[in-house]
């Protein structure tokens, strides 16, 4: 497994299993199979309502907890809950996480970030991050953080490479973790001729070429799947390297166009919605 070094000198695997939109049972199965296949990064969130399932999957895999890089996210309704971090750890069945995000810049998000900083100081989070903090939100946080985050998790793919955001990230050594890494399943991205051509050259699928592009961009990527064969395929990307010329070819696809468009009204609703933690 390739790893990247964070700005606090810890290391993180470049590819992991994402669990967005998986039920607790599906998350348990996917996490177990992923870890058995060679993954060592697991990403979940309060809002996914499957943290207990992820915790069970880690235990069922037989992989030691110290060998798993576990990432989760506090939801905005939890920012004012002084026990939110401990309750999250209880659901995951662990006494620390390797990476703790705040999920959205909604509600009293600075209170949420202070919770992350406190968890970091107490050793309950080995690293911290922000999710979906782009534009004015990261600009505002930059003036207020006491501890620089190690990660930001945002939409990123060859059609949307986060070029502007990366100027700020590079200044602080903040790493990018990609969601929608394959363009939210957009066939027009996956079927771009350059990916078919490179797939033939390296004996890989277009999706595998795109995932390898992410890691060579310096991104961490977390594709999710319920399918054991897809989980195995997604990690089978570390035995080839795209050339500088090929990376430049892919760079020409950047349209600076995202698939997810969040509104201010949604941010208000995010702060009001509370996940159900009575998962199976």
N, C-alpha and C positions, 0 to 999 in steps of 0.2 A: 504494500500500500504506500503510495506517495503521500507526503504530508507537507503542509506549509507551516512556517513559523510565524507566530502571532507577535504583536507588539509588546506582550508581557513575557515573551520567550517560551511560551507553551507551543505545542505542535497540535495540528488538527488534520485529520485525513481529508483528502481532496474530494472524496465522493462518499455519500452516505445514503441511507434509506429515509425518504420522507414519508410521513404518515397522514398528510392532509386528506380529509374526506374518507378516512378508513374508520370503520367501526372498531370498538375495543377488541373484538375477536379477530377482525381482519388485521388490525395493527399488531396484535400478539403474534399472529402467524407470519406476517411479513417481516417483523423484526427478528423473530427466531430464525427464519430461513435466511435472511440477509446476513446475520451474524455467522451462521454456519457456513455461508458461502464465501466469507472473507471480508465482509464489511466490518467497520469498527466505529462508524458514526451513525447515530440515530437522532432524528429530529421530530419533535412533537410540540404540543402547545396546550395551554389551558383550554383554548377555544376549540381544539379538535375533539375534546371530550373522550380521549382514548389513552390518557397518561397511564392509567392502571394497566391497560392492555399492553402498552409498551414495556412497562416494568416487568410484567409477567413474561413477555417475549425475551427480554434480556436474561432473566433467570432460566427460562426453558432452553436457551441456546447452549448453555454450558460454558459460555465465554465469561471469564472473570470480569467483575465490574470495573476493575482498574484498566482493563483493556478495551473498554467501550467509551467513546466520546459521546456523552449524552447531552442533548440540547433541548430546551423547552422555552416557552414564552409566557409571560404574565399578561393576562387580558386586562383592558382598561378598567373594567368593573372591580378588579382586584387591587388597583393601585392604592386605594385607601384602606385596604385590609392589612393591618400590621402583621398578620399571621400568614399572608399569602404565600410567602416563600416556603415556610415550614409545611404548609398544607400541600403545596405542589410536590415537595420532596416525599411526603407521606404517600401521595398517590403513586409516585414513581417507584416507591420502595427503596429509596436510597437516602444517604445523609448529605449528598452534594450532587450538583450537576456540573458538567464541564463547561457549559455555556448557558447563560440565562439572558433572554431578551425581554424588552418590553415590546408588545406586539403591534401597537398602533399609536400614533401621536394624538390620542383622543383623551378627553377628560383631563384630569390633573396629571398629565404625563410626567411632569417633573418630579412629583411625589413618587411615581413608579420608578423613575430612574434612580432616585435616592434609595429606594428599596434595593435595586440592583447593586448600587455601590456599597450599601451596608452588607449585603450577602457576600459580596466579593471580599470585603475586609474580614468577615467572619469565617471565610473558607467554605461557605455553602455554595458558592459559585466560583469555579476556577477562572472563568472569563465571563465577560458581559457583552451585550450587544443591543442594537436597536433594529427594529423591523419596520419597514415602510416609512422611514424618516428620510424624506428627500426634500430638496428645495429649501424653503424657509424653515422647515422643522429642524433639519440638521444645522442650519445656520444659527438658529436660536439656541439649540442644545450646546453647540460649540462654545457659546459664551458662558454656559452654566455648569458644564460637567466638572466634577472634581477628579474623576477617573476617566480617562479616555477609553471609549469602548474598543473591544477587539474586533467586533464584527458588525456589519449591517446586512440584513437579509432583505432583498428587494427583487422585483422582476428583472430578469436579465436573460438575453438570448441573442443570436446573431442579428436579429432585426432591431434590437434595443440593447445596446452595449453599455448603457449608463456612463457615457463618455464624460458628461459634465460632472456627475457625482464623483467620479473617480479622481478628479482633481483634488477634492477635499480629502478623500480617503487616502490618497497617496501621501498627503501632507502629514498625516498622523499614523500611517501604517495600519489603517483599519482595513480588514479583509472583507470581501464581498461574498455572500452566500446567495446563490441564484435560486429563485423559484420561477415557475413557468419556463424551465430551462429548454424545453423543446417547443416553445411558442404556444403553450396551452393546447397542444395537439393539432396545431394548424398544419394541414397537409401542404400548404404552399411553401412553408418554411422547410419542412422535412424533405419535400420533393424538389428543392432547389438543385439544379444540375451539378453544382460543385460538390454537394454531399454524396450524390450517386457516384460521381467520378472518383472521389477520394475513397469511398467505400470499396469500389472495385480494386483500387490500387492496394489498399491495406487489408482487404478481406474482412471488412466490417460493414455494418448497416449504416445508413445515413444518420440514424439516431445516435449510434455509437460515435460517429465522427463529430457530431455536435457536442456530445458530452465531453469528448476529448478536447474540443475547442475551449470549452469552459475551463477545464483544469489548466490548459496552457495559457489562458488569459489571466491565470492567478486566482480564479474564482473557486470556491467550494460549491459543489453541486449536489442536490438532494432529490433525485427523481423518486417518485413513489410508485408502487405497484402492488397489486394483490397476487400477481402471477409469478410463481417461482422461477419460471423460465426467463421472464422479462427481468426479474431481479438479478439473475445470473448474467444476462446479457449486458445489463447496465454497468456492471462493474468490470466487464471484460474490455477495458479501454486503455489499459496501462502498458500494453505491450507494443505500442507504436507511437510515433511522435510526428506531428504535422510539421512540415518545414516552415521557415519564415515566409517563403513565397506563398505557401498554401494558407497560412494564417492571414496574409495580406489579401489573398483572394476572398476569403470569408469576410474580411473587414469591409469589403465593398458592398456587402448586403445590408449594412447598417442603415436603417431608415429613420432611426430615432423615434420609433412608433411602438407604443406599449399596447397590451391587450386589456389590462386592468386599469380602469379609470375611477378612482375613488372621489366621492364628493364630500363637501363639508357637512352636508346633511347626514351622510353615512357615519362620519366621525362622531356626530352627536349621538346617533343611535348605538354605536359601538360602546360608548361610555355607559349606556343604560342597560344594555343586554348582559345578562349574567349566564355563563355556561352552566350546564347541569353537571354536577360532579358525582351524580349517583349512577355512574356508568357500570356496566356489567363487569 
